[in-house]
Structures are given as structure tokens and as C-alpha cells.
């Protein structure tokens, strides 16, 4: 009876929100002009997505670069969508595209009959305005458009991109961030505060209906969506903030959640596998965990010491103890399944004898080394990794101090003006903004005068040259580009710029009644709800 009562209460709450009642403080109600469903929902009309933190960090589609991806990918659309499993591009707002043989000119044919939630119709000029606005603002992932020299619109349904150098514009146009097409004119007229009132300027299947900061966000069916609503589709989506994993599990088991958008503890996942009303979805992801070595500070400015640390890391134990087997050992920065990934790189295995030998060669045979590793205070996996590393390094005479810090403090320490004041080892995840090896190779290890994400402070002119060459070649011949990226990866592995710990899997817990979900690692955490339905 308790479960039934909870579901009835939830549906009554949703019905009030969708019909515009119960706004409350810090909330907004959509005022878009497009046609949206206003009928009170039934249980099967609503899908509830649980997330542990507030999803709406950036509201502006030009600036989006954070958690809001799970919401905005259902509200806004891109020219293309990338399917990495089959390495193909799915037409969305572009029906087709071509490129010149030199990779410098890309032409997209724009879909007709698409209407934005504001009532504006899609055209080549709207596409141009969207992308130019994103470029000009220069925020979030705007850098993905850096190859674009000029955007032309020879007619209402044709967009031509002239590039300053060859680049994979199909990958760029399908990026999870920075590639949204939207009604830029209305957005510039209304402003960001208007967005926060529960509005949007997208063309996707759902429009933002209402937002309660730190609590929930509701999407409602956009009835004029260009793909139509024939067949089975979820019509309303509620994103619910659930900070505690134990609470999320209880809500999932009681039917209050349909999907949990973050990895629950391994013990919970294993226990829920036996519940016939739930499903555990276990798929590869493009997210990996990397321990960056401070190559500008002794003793890790010594390549032999870095290699010794790599040989002292218990990779298999980390994968089993920390991730419960839901990960694979990394062979370099480019994750398994991403084009450009290489399985043939010589990787470091757990070998304490080899580690001791290398430390002796480096002049540290008597031990006594002290190192500082920083990890995010909100991440149990990082903490457990650091503890395992500490235990093993102690066996080769290295004292590893673990400093658990809020992200902002960890970030500030890593960017101290004096490299000697920085940490020795910085642990961080990476996942793609654009589904291209360039996201890892350029962002994480390319020489930087002002440090952004290169937390190894690594500098190597040959590496930089190869990354630049691969990025240019990717717009012409991706197979050649992949080989060049592999050569650059070899430099990172050979010089032990970092410890590449694991490529983690996406492990999602969901209700068995939510059908049609297909995980796409190019869009982390996203459920494309239009493709789902409930039974």
C-alpha cells in the first residue's frame, strides 16, 4: 500500500506542476509560444530521472558545458548525432551533408518543416545565427568551432562551412556541448533570466515547463515536434534531485524513480540485479580516470620515478575493489571504443620489483620519498584508488599523503603560480566534449603557457606536432589521423606523463517498465526520452 500511495502522490504533484500550479520560490513556468501538452499525466506519461546534484548549471545553449546536458539534449537538437557503436552519424536537423576532398568545405542540407518551441521555423539562416552566436560568446565548448572561417547560406536550406584548416566537422556538429541549434534571435531578445523562468528556444521533443532550483525540473511534450508523436513515447519528464545514493535506491525500488543518472555503489547494483522490477544497464563509456604526475616538480620531474610509480599501481585490484569489475584497464588516454584507441601500446603492469629497480636507477634506492596526491572529496572511487596506491607505494619506500579536497580547492592548488607548491599527483576523470581523440590529447597533455587541464604540466614539442597533425588529418582521412594519434599516445606512455588507471563502464539502474533506453557514450548521462516509453 505504501508504494501505491507514493506513486499516487507523485502523480498528483506532477499533475499540479504540468497544469501550472504550485510554482513556489525559485521556480519558473514556461511561456513559450509552441504547442505543448497540458493534460494531466498518467503514470505511463511520466518518466522520472534521479540525479544527485542540481542539473541546471548553464541555461544558455551556447554556454552549456556541465550537468545540464541530461536536460538540454532533450530540449535542443544538433545538426547530427553520433553513434560511436557503429561509427556513423544520424541526421537530425541536417538531412544530409557533403565535404570537399581537401576537407575545407562542408555543406549541410537543412531539414524542412521544423518548428522551434518559440514558433520560429528552422532555416539555414537560423543555423548560421546559432553557431555564430556560440562562437562569438566564446564560452563553454565554443572552441570546437575554431576551424570555421566563414558560414554561408546560399539558400534557406543550405549551410556551407568554409574552414581555415581541414577538420572533422561532422564530429563537431554532433558534439554533446557547443553544437546546439536554437532560436538565437528570440534568446538575444529575451535574455538568460527569461530562460530561468522555465523557457527555452529549442526544437527538441520536449520544452522546459518548470524548474525548482535544487529540487526538480519538468519537461513537457512539444506537440509540434517535427518527428511527430505517433507510436510509443514518454510525454513528460521529471528530473528529480536525489543527493543520497541510498535514497535513490529506495525511490527506484518503490517506483518513484524510473532512472538513476549516476553510478550507485557496487553493492547496491549487485543487490538490485535480483529485483525483477529493475534493470541494470552495463555499457562501455568514454569516461576514464587518470592520475596526472607533476612533471615540473621533484621527484616526479624524473621520468624513472614516474615509471616506478606506474609499476607500483595495483591496476587489477583497483578495477575489482573500486569498480566491482565495471571498468577495464586503460592503455592510454584515448578510451576503449573511441576511434583512435590503440590496444597495442606497451602498458605498465603491477610489478614491485621493477618499481624498486627503477627507483634505484633514479637515485632513490633507500626510499624516503614523500608524495602528495589530491582527490575530490565527493568521489568515493577516487578515495579508494588513492588508498590502494598508498598501500602499495609504501612497499617500495614511498610515503603517499592523501589530501581529500573539495573540487575548487583541489583545482586552485593545481594552478598555484609556483609549480613546487602544487600537488605531486592529481586524480581526475575526463569525458568528451566532442567525440574525438583530440578532446583528450589536446586538452590534457598539449603544452600550455597558462594551465587549463594539463595537470601533468607536460611539455613535448614532438607530441604537440603529432596532435596538431592528427587533428588536421581527421578532416580528410580518419584512419590516418588515428595512427598519428597513436604515435602521440606512445610518447605519453613511454614518458609516463600520467597513470592511466581505468576506462569505466556506464552502469545505470532503471525501472524495468521504462523501455527503449539505449546508452550512447558520446552523450554522457543522457536518456533520449523521445525514444523511450513506459509499460
Secondary structure as a PSIPRED ss2 file (coil, helix, strand):
# PSIPRED VFORMAT (PSIPRED V4.0)

   1 X C   1.000  0.000  0.000
   2 X H   0.000  1.000  0.000
   3 X H   0.000  1.000  0.000
   4 X H   0.000  1.000  0.000
   5 X H   0.000  1.000  0.000
   6 X H   0.000  1.000  0.000
   7 X H   0.000  1.000  0.000
   8 X H   0.000  1.000  0.000
   9 X H   0.000  1.000  0.000
  10 X H   0.000  1.000  0.000
  11 X H   0.000  1.000  0.000
  12 X H   0.000  1.000  0.000
  13 X H   0.000  1.000  0.000
  14 X H   0.000  1.000  0.000
  15 X H   0.000  1.000  0.000
  16 X H   0.000  1.000  0.000
  17 X H   0.000  1.000  0.000
  18 X H   0.000  1.000  0.000
  19 X C   1.000  0.000  0.000
  20 X C   1.000  0.000  0.000
  21 X C   1.000  0.000  0.000
  22 X C   1.000  0.000  0.000
  23 X C   1.000  0.000  0.000
  24 X C   1.000  0.000  0.000
  25 X C   1.000  0.000  0.000
  26 X C   1.000  0.000  0.000
  27 X E   0.000  0.000  1.000
  28 X E   0.000  0.000  1.000
  29 X E   0.000  0.000  1.000
  30 X C   1.000  0.000  0.000
  31 X C   1.000  0.000  0.000
  32 X C   1.000  0.000  0.000
  33 X C   1.000  0.000  0.000
  34 X C   1.000  0.000  0.000
  35 X C   1.000  0.000  0.000
  36 X E   0.000  0.000  1.000
  37 X C   1.000  0.000  0.000
  38 X C   1.000  0.000  0.000
  39 X C   1.000  0.000  0.000
  40 X C   1.000  0.000  0.000
  41 X C   1.000  0.000  0.000
  42 X C   1.000  0.000  0.000
  43 X H   0.000  1.000  0.000
  44 X H   0.000  1.000  0.000
  45 X H   0.000  1.000  0.000
  46 X E   0.000  0.000  1.000
  47 X E   0.000  0.000  1.000
  48 X E   0.000  0.000  1.000
  49 X E   0.000  0.000  1.000
  50 X E   0.000  0.000  1.000
  51 X E   0.000  0.000  1.000
  52 X C   1.000  0.000  0.000
  53 X C   1.000  0.000  0.000
  54 X C   1.000  0.000  0.000
  55 X C   1.000  0.000  0.000
  56 X C   1.000  0.000  0.000
  57 X C   1.000  0.000  0.000
  58 X C   1.000  0.000  0.000
  59 X C   1.000  0.000  0.000
  60 X C   1.000  0.000  0.000
  61 X C   1.000  0.000  0.000
  62 X C   1.000  0.000  0.000
  63 X C   1.000  0.000  0.000
  64 X C   1.000  0.000  0.000
  65 X C   1.000  0.000  0.000
  66 X C   1.000  0.000  0.000
  67 X C   1.000  0.000  0.000
  68 X C   1.000  0.000  0.000
  69 X H   0.000  1.000  0.000
  70 X H   0.000  1.000  0.000
  71 X H   0.000  1.000  0.000
  72 X H   0.000  1.000  0.000
  73 X C   1.000  0.000  0.000
  74 X C   1.000  0.000  0.000
  75 X C   1.000  0.000  0.000
  76 X C   1.000  0.000  0.000
  77 X E   0.000  0.000  1.000
  78 X C   1.000  0.000  0.000
  79 X C   1.000  0.000  0.000
  80 X E   0.000  0.000  1.000
  81 X E   0.000  0.000  1.000
  82 X E   0.000  0.000  1.000
  83 X E   0.000  0.000  1.000
  84 X C   1.000  0.000  0.000
  85 X C   1.000  0.000  0.000
  86 X C   1.000  0.000  0.000
  87 X C   1.000  0.000  0.000
  88 X E   0.000  0.000  1.000
  89 X E   0.000  0.000  1.000
  90 X E   0.000  0.000  1.000
  91 X E   0.000  0.000  1.000
  92 X C   1.000  0.000  0.000
  93 X C   1.000  0.000  0.000
  94 X E   0.000  0.000  1.000
  95 X E   0.000  0.000  1.000
  96 X E   0.000  0.000  1.000
  97 X E   0.000  0.000  1.000
  98 X E   0.000  0.000  1.000
  99 X E   0.000  0.000  1.000
 100 X C   1.000  0.000  0.000
 101 X C   1.000  0.000  0.000
 102 X C   1.000  0.000  0.000
 103 X C   1.000  0.000  0.000
 104 X C   1.000  0.000  0.000
 105 X E   0.000  0.000  1.000
 106 X E   0.000  0.000  1.000
 107 X E   0.000  0.000  1.000
 108 X E   0.000  0.000  1.000
 109 X E   0.000  0.000  1.000
 110 X E   0.000  0.000  1.000
 111 X C   1.000  0.000  0.000
 112 X C   1.000  0.000  0.000
 113 X C   1.000  0.000  0.000
 114 X C   1.000  0.000  0.000
 115 X E   0.000  0.000  1.000
 116 X C   1.000  0.000  0.000
 117 X C   1.000  0.000  0.000
 118 X C   1.000  0.000  0.000
 119 X C   1.000  0.000  0.000
 120 X C   1.000  0.000  0.000
 121 X E   0.000  0.000  1.000
 122 X C   1.000  0.000  0.000
 123 X C   1.000  0.000  0.000
 124 X H   0.000  1.000  0.000
 125 X H   0.000  1.000  0.000
 126 X H   0.000  1.000  0.000
 127 X H   0.000  1.000  0.000
 128 X H   0.000  1.000  0.000
 129 X H   0.000  1.000  0.000
 130 X H   0.000  1.000  0.000
 131 X H   0.000  1.000  0.000
 132 X H   0.000  1.000  0.000
 133 X H   0.000  1.000  0.000
 134 X H   0.000  1.000  0.000
 135 X H   0.000  1.000  0.000
 136 X H   0.000  1.000  0.000
 137 X H   0.000  1.000  0.000
 138 X C   1.000  0.000  0.000
 139 X C   1.000  0.000  0.000
 140 X C   1.000  0.000  0.000
 141 X C   1.000  0.000  0.000
 142 X H   0.000  1.000  0.000
 143 X H   0.000  1.000  0.000
 144 X H   0.000  1.000  0.000
 145 X H   0.000  1.000  0.000
 146 X C   1.000  0.000  0.000
 147 X C   1.000  0.000  0.000
 148 X E   0.000  0.000  1.000
 149 X E   0.000  0.000  1.000
 150 X E   0.000  0.000  1.000
 151 X E   0.000  0.000  1.000
 152 X E   0.000  0.000  1.000
 153 X E   0.000  0.000  1.000
 154 X E   0.000  0.000  1.000
 155 X E   0.000  0.000  1.000
 156 X C   1.000  0.000  0.000
 157 X C   1.000  0.000  0.000
 158 X E   0.000  0.000  1.000
 159 X E   0.000  0.000  1.000
 160 X E   0.000  0.000  1.000
 161 X E   0.000  0.000  1.000
 162 X E   0.000  0.000  1.000
 163 X E   0.000  0.000  1.000
 164 X C   1.000  0.000  0.000
 165 X C   1.000  0.000  0.000
 166 X C   1.000  0.000  0.000
 167 X C   1.000  0.000  0.000
 168 X C   1.000  0.000  0.000
 169 X H   0.000  1.000  0.000
 170 X H   0.000  1.000  0.000
 171 X H   0.000  1.000  0.000
 172 X H   0.000  1.000  0.000
 173 X H   0.000  1.000  0.000
 174 X C   1.000  0.000  0.000
 175 X C   1.000  0.000  0.000
 176 X C   1.000  0.000  0.000
 177 X C   1.000  0.000  0.000
 178 X C   1.000  0.000  0.000
 179 X C   1.000  0.000  0.000
 180 X C   1.000  0.000  0.000
 181 X E   0.000  0.000  1.000
 182 X C   1.000  0.000  0.000
 183 X C   1.000  0.000  0.000
 184 X H   0.000  1.000  0.000
 185 X H   0.000  1.000  0.000
 186 X H   0.000  1.000  0.000
 187 X H   0.000  1.000  0.000
 188 X H   0.000  1.000  0.000
 189 X H   0.000  1.000  0.000
 190 X H   0.000  1.000  0.000
 191 X C   1.000  0.000  0.000
 192 X H   0.000  1.000  0.000
 193 X H   0.000  1.000  0.000
 194 X H   0.000  1.000  0.000
 195 X H   0.000  1.000  0.000
 196 X H   0.000  1.000  0.000
 197 X C   1.000  0.000  0.000
 198 X C   1.000  0.000  0.000
 199 X C   1.000  0.000  0.000
 200 X C   1.000  0.000  0.000
 201 X C   1.000  0.000  0.000
 202 X C   1.000  0.000  0.000
 203 X C   1.000  0.000  0.000
 204 X C   1.000  0.000  0.000
 205 X C   1.000  0.000  0.000
 206 X E   0.000  0.000  1.000
 207 X E   0.000  0.000  1.000
 208 X E   0.000  0.000  1.000
 209 X E   0.000  0.000  1.000
 210 X E   0.000  0.000  1.000
 211 X E   0.000  0.000  1.000
 212 X E   0.000  0.000  1.000
 213 X C   1.000  0.000  0.000
 214 X C   1.000  0.000  0.000
 215 X C   1.000  0.000  0.000
 216 X E   0.000  0.000  1.000
 217 X E   0.000  0.000  1.000
 218 X E   0.000  0.000  1.000
 219 X E   0.000  0.000  1.000
 220 X E   0.000  0.000  1.000
 221 X E   0.000  0.000  1.000
 222 X E   0.000  0.000  1.000
 223 X C   1.000  0.000  0.000
 224 X C   1.000  0.000  0.000
 225 X C   1.000  0.000  0.000
 226 X C   1.000  0.000  0.000
 227 X C   1.000  0.000  0.000
 228 X C   1.000  0.000  0.000
 229 X C   1.000  0.000  0.000
 230 X C   1.000  0.000  0.000
 231 X C   1.000  0.000  0.000
 232 X C   1.000  0.000  0.000
 233 X C   1.000  0.000  0.000
 234 X C   1.000  0.000  0.000
 235 X C   1.000  0.000  0.000
 236 X E   0.000  0.000  1.000
 237 X E   0.000  0.000  1.000
 238 X E   0.000  0.000  1.000
 239 X E   0.000  0.000  1.000
 240 X E   0.000  0.000  1.000
 241 X E   0.000  0.000  1.000
 242 X C   1.000  0.000  0.000
 243 X C   1.000  0.000  0.000
 244 X C   1.000  0.000  0.000
 245 X H   0.000  1.000  0.000
 246 X H   0.000  1.000  0.000
 247 X H   0.000  1.000  0.000
 248 X H   0.000  1.000  0.000
 249 X H   0.000  1.000  0.000
 250 X H   0.000  1.000  0.000
 251 X H   0.000  1.000  0.000
 252 X H   0.000  1.000  0.000
 253 X H   0.000  1.000  0.000
 254 X C   1.000  0.000  0.000
 255 X C   1.000  0.000  0.000
 256 X C   1.000  0.000  0.000
 257 X C   1.000  0.000  0.000
 258 X C   1.000  0.000  0.000
 259 X E   0.000  0.000  1.000
 260 X E   0.000  0.000  1.000
 261 X C   1.000  0.000  0.000
 262 X C   1.000  0.000  0.000
 263 X C   1.000  0.000  0.000
 264 X C   1.000  0.000  0.000
 265 X C   1.000  0.000  0.000
 266 X H   0.000  1.000  0.000
 267 X H   0.000  1.000  0.000
 268 X H   0.000  1.000  0.000
 269 X H   0.000  1.000  0.000
 270 X H   0.000  1.000  0.000
 271 X H   0.000  1.000  0.000
 272 X H   0.000  1.000  0.000
 273 X C   1.000  0.000  0.000
 274 X C   1.000  0.000  0.000
 275 X C   1.000  0.000  0.000
 276 X C   1.000  0.000  0.000
 277 X C   1.000  0.000  0.000
 278 X E   0.000  0.000  1.000
 279 X E   0.000  0.000  1.000
 280 X E   0.000  0.000  1.000
 281 X E   0.000  0.000  1.000
 282 X E   0.000  0.000  1.000
 283 X E   0.000  0.000  1.000
 284 X E   0.000  0.000  1.000
 285 X E   0.000  0.000  1.000
 286 X E   0.000  0.000  1.000
 287 X E   0.000  0.000  1.000
 288 X E   0.000  0.000  1.000
 289 X E   0.000  0.000  1.000
 290 X E   0.000  0.000  1.000
 291 X E   0.000  0.000  1.000
 292 X E   0.000  0.000  1.000
 293 X E   0.000  0.000  1.000
 294 X C   1.000  0.000  0.000
 295 X C   1.000  0.000  0.000
 296 X C   1.000  0.000  0.000
 297 X C   1.000  0.000  0.000
 298 X C   1.000  0.000  0.000
 299 X C   1.000  0.000  0.000
 300 X C   1.000  0.000  0.000
 301 X C   1.000  0.000  0.000
 302 X C   1.000  0.000  0.000
 303 X H   0.000  1.000  0.000
 304 X H   0.000  1.000  0.000
 305 X H   0.000  1.000  0.000
 306 X H   0.000  1.000  0.000
 307 X H   0.000  1.000  0.000
 308 X H   0.000  1.000  0.000
 309 X H   0.000  1.000  0.000
 310 X H   0.000  1.000  0.000
 311 X H   0.000  1.000  0.000
 312 X C   1.000  0.000  0.000
 313 X C   1.000  0.000  0.000
 314 X C   1.000  0.000  0.000
 315 X H   0.000  1.000  0.000
 316 X H   0.000  1.000  0.000
 317 X H   0.000  1.000  0.000
 318 X H   0.000  1.000  0.000
 319 X H   0.000  1.000  0.000
 320 X H   0.000  1.000  0.000
 321 X H   0.000  1.000  0.000
 322 X H   0.000  1.000  0.000
 323 X C   1.000  0.000  0.000
 324 X C   1.000  0.000  0.000
 325 X C   1.000  0.000  0.000
 326 X C   1.000  0.000  0.000
 327 X E   0.000  0.000  1.000
 328 X E   0.000  0.000  1.000
 329 X E   0.000  0.000  1.000
 330 X C   1.000  0.000  0.000
 331 X C   1.000  0.000  0.000
 332 X C   1.000  0.000  0.000
 333 X C   1.000  0.000  0.000
 334 X C   1.000  0.000  0.000
 335 X C   1.000  0.000  0.000
 336 X C   1.000  0.000  0.000
 337 X C   1.000  0.000  0.000
 338 X C   1.000  0.000  0.000
 339 X C   1.000  0.000  0.000
 340 X C   1.000  0.000  0.000
 341 X C   1.000  0.000  0.000
 342 X C   1.000  0.000  0.000
 343 X C   1.000  0.000  0.000
 344 X C   1.000  0.000  0.000
 345 X C   1.000  0.000  0.000
 346 X C   1.000  0.000  0.000
 347 X C   1.000  0.000  0.000
 348 X C   1.000  0.000  0.000
 349 X C   1.000  0.000  0.000
 350 X C   1.000  0.000  0.000
 351 X C   1.000  0.000  0.000
 352 X H   0.000  1.000  0.000
 353 X H   0.000  1.000  0.000
 354 X H   0.000  1.000  0.000
 355 X H   0.000  1.000  0.000
 356 X H   0.000  1.000  0.000
 357 X H   0.000  1.000  0.000
 358 X H   0.000  1.000  0.000
 359 X H   0.000  1.000  0.000
 360 X H   0.000  1.000  0.000
 361 X H   0.000  1.000  0.000
 362 X C   1.000  0.000  0.000
 363 X C   1.000  0.000  0.000
 364 X C   1.000  0.000  0.000
 365 X C   1.000  0.000  0.000
 366 X C   1.000  0.000  0.000
 367 X C   1.000  0.000  0.000
 368 X C   1.000  0.000  0.000
 369 X E   0.000  0.000  1.000
 370 X E   0.000  0.000  1.000
 371 X E   0.000  0.000  1.000
 372 X E   0.000  0.000  1.000
 373 X E   0.000  0.000  1.000
 374 X E   0.000  0.000  1.000
 375 X E   0.000  0.000  1.000
 376 X E   0.000  0.000  1.000
 377 X C   1.000  0.000  0.000
 378 X C   1.000  0.000  0.000
 379 X C   1.000  0.000  0.000
 380 X H   0.000  1.000  0.000
 381 X H   0.000  1.000  0.000
 382 X H   0.000  1.000  0.000
 383 X H   0.000  1.000  0.000
 384 X H   0.000  1.000  0.000
 385 X H   0.000  1.000  0.000
 386 X H   0.000  1.000  0.000
 387 X H   0.000  1.000  0.000
 388 X H   0.000  1.000  0.000
 389 X H   0.000  1.000  0.000
 390 X H   0.000  1.000  0.000
 391 X H   0.000  1.000  0.000
 392 X H   0.000  1.000  0.000
 393 X H   0.000  1.000  0.000
 394 X H   0.000  1.000  0.000
 395 X H   0.000  1.000  0.000
 396 X H   0.000  1.000  0.000
 397 X C   1.000  0.000  0.000
 398 X E   0.000  0.000  1.000
 399 X E   0.000  0.000  1.000
 400 X E   0.000  0.000  1.000
 401 X E   0.000  0.000  1.000
 402 X E   0.000  0.000  1.000
 403 X E   0.000  0.000  1.000
 404 X E   0.000  0.000  1.000
 405 X E   0.000  0.000  1.000
 406 X C   1.000  0.000  0.000
 407 X H   0.000  1.000  0.000
 408 X H   0.000  1.000  0.000
 409 X H   0.000  1.000  0.000
 410 X H   0.000  1.000  0.000
 411 X H   0.000  1.000  0.000
 412 X H   0.000  1.000  0.000
 413 X H   0.000  1.000  0.000
 414 X H   0.000  1.000  0.000
 415 X C   1.000  0.000  0.000
 416 X C   1.000  0.000  0.000
 417 X C   1.000  0.000  0.000
 418 X C   1.000  0.000  0.000
 419 X H   0.000  1.000  0.000
 420 X H   0.000  1.000  0.000
 421 X H   0.000  1.000  0.000
 422 X C   1.000  0.000  0.000
 423 X C   1.000  0.000  0.000
 424 X C   1.000  0.000  0.000
 425 X E   0.000  0.000  1.000
 426 X E   0.000  0.000  1.000
 427 X E   0.000  0.000  1.000
 428 X E   0.000  0.000  1.000
 429 X E   0.000  0.000  1.000
 430 X E   0.000  0.000  1.000
 431 X C   1.000  0.000  0.000
 432 X C   1.000  0.000  0.000
 433 X C   1.000  0.000  0.000
 434 X C   1.000  0.000  0.000
 435 X C   1.000  0.000  0.000
 436 X C   1.000  0.000  0.000
 437 X C   1.000  0.000  0.000
 438 X H   0.000  1.000  0.000
 439 X H   0.000  1.000  0.000
 440 X H   0.000  1.000  0.000
 441 X H   0.000  1.000  0.000
 442 X H   0.000  1.000  0.000
 443 X H   0.000  1.000  0.000
 444 X H   0.000  1.000  0.000
 445 X H   0.000  1.000  0.000
 446 X C   1.000  0.000  0.000
 447 X C   1.000  0.000  0.000
 448 X C   1.000  0.000  0.000
 449 X C   1.000  0.000  0.000
 450 X C   1.000  0.000  0.000
 451 X C   1.000  0.000  0.000
 452 X C   1.000  0.000  0.000
 453 X C   1.000  0.000  0.000
 454 X C   1.000  0.000  0.000
 455 X C   1.000  0.000  0.000
 456 X C   1.000  0.000  0.000
 457 X C   1.000  0.000  0.000
 458 X C   1.000  0.000  0.000
 459 X C   1.000  0.000  0.000
 460 X C   1.000  0.000  0.000
 461 X H   0.000  1.000  0.000
 462 X H   0.000  1.000  0.000
 463 X H   0.000  1.000  0.000
 464 X H   0.000  1.000  0.000
 465 X H   0.000  1.000  0.000
 466 X H   0.000  1.000  0.000
 467 X H   0.000  1.000  0.000
 468 X H   0.000  1.000  0.000
 469 X H   0.000  1.000  0.000
 470 X H   0.000  1.000  0.000
 471 X H   0.000  1.000  0.000
 472 X H   0.000  1.000  0.000
 473 X H   0.000  1.000  0.000
 474 X C   1.000  0.000  0.000
 475 X C   1.000  0.000  0.000
 476 X C   1.000  0.000  0.000
 477 X C   1.000  0.000  0.000
 478 X H   0.000  1.000  0.000
 479 X H   0.000  1.000  0.000
 480 X H   0.000  1.000  0.000
 481 X H   0.000  1.000  0.000
 482 X H   0.000  1.000  0.000
 483 X H   0.000  1.000  0.000
 484 X H   0.000  1.000  0.000
 485 X H   0.000  1.000  0.000
 486 X H   0.000  1.000  0.000
 487 X H   0.000  1.000  0.000
 488 X H   0.000  1.000  0.000
 489 X H   0.000  1.000  0.000
 490 X H   0.000  1.000  0.000
 491 X H   0.000  1.000  0.000
 492 X H   0.000  1.000  0.000
 493 X H   0.000  1.000  0.000
 494 X H   0.000  1.000  0.000
 495 X C   1.000  0.000  0.000
 496 X C   1.000  0.000  0.000
 497 X C   1.000  0.000  0.000
 498 X E   0.000  0.000  1.000
 499 X E   0.000  0.000  1.000
 500 X E   0.000  0.000  1.000
 501 X E   0.000  0.000  1.000
 502 X E   0.000  0.000  1.000
 503 X E   0.000  0.000  1.000
 504 X E   0.000  0.000  1.000
 505 X E   0.000  0.000  1.000
 506 X E   0.000  0.000  1.000
 507 X E   0.000  0.000  1.000
 508 X E   0.000  0.000  1.000
 509 X E   0.000  0.000  1.000
 510 X E   0.000  0.000  1.000
 511 X E   0.000  0.000  1.000
 512 X C   1.000  0.000  0.000
 513 X C   1.000  0.000  0.000
 514 X E   0.000  0.000  1.000
 515 X E   0.000  0.000  1.000
 516 X C   1.000  0.000  0.000
 517 X C   1.000  0.000  0.000
 518 X C   1.000  0.000  0.000
 519 X C   1.000  0.000  0.000
 520 X C   1.000  0.000  0.000
 521 X C   1.000  0.000  0.000
 522 X C   1.000  0.000  0.000
 523 X C   1.000  0.000  0.000
 524 X C   1.000  0.000  0.000
 525 X C   1.000  0.000  0.000
 526 X C   1.000  0.000  0.000
 527 X C   1.000  0.000  0.000
 528 X C   1.000  0.000  0.000
 529 X H   0.000  1.000  0.000
 530 X H   0.000  1.000  0.000
 531 X H   0.000  1.000  0.000
 532 X C   1.000  0.000  0.000
 533 X E   0.000  0.000  1.000
 534 X E   0.000  0.000  1.000
 535 X C   1.000  0.000  0.000
